[in-house]
Amino acid sequence: MGHSEMLLAVAGLGAAELDQRTRTLASGDWSTLDPSDRYAFALAKRLAKEPWSMTEADWRGLVAHYGLERAIDVLWWNARCHYMTRVADAFQIPLERENVFAPLADRPGIGPVK
């Protein structure tokens, strides 16, 4: 399970909603998303490939969509996630197969703890 999926599950998305959200994001057709989300996802996608391409206009766009404090959150989280992906890739760390934050009773093959 990818870390984004894990975080969305921790935030309360059920399996069906989680599946739909990840399919939408992976499809690249974000036309059904809020304009602010489309802006942030497009910027994050670009920065994943070209982190040096961040401009003052990109920052102003984030602030226009989210306000100053939330724009800082979006940019910080984007940088953190890209950093963690690069570290995991460098060490060839595989993704977890299940949500490691889920209660043990909800994890496949584990069942309730006695």
Buried (B, 14 or more C-beta within 10 A) or exposed (E): BEBEBBBBBEEEBEEEEBEEBBEBBEEEEBEEBEEBBBBBBBBBBEBEEEEEEBEEEBBEBBBEBBEEEBBBEBBEEBBEBBEEBEEEEEEEEEEEEBBEEBEEEEEEEEEEEE
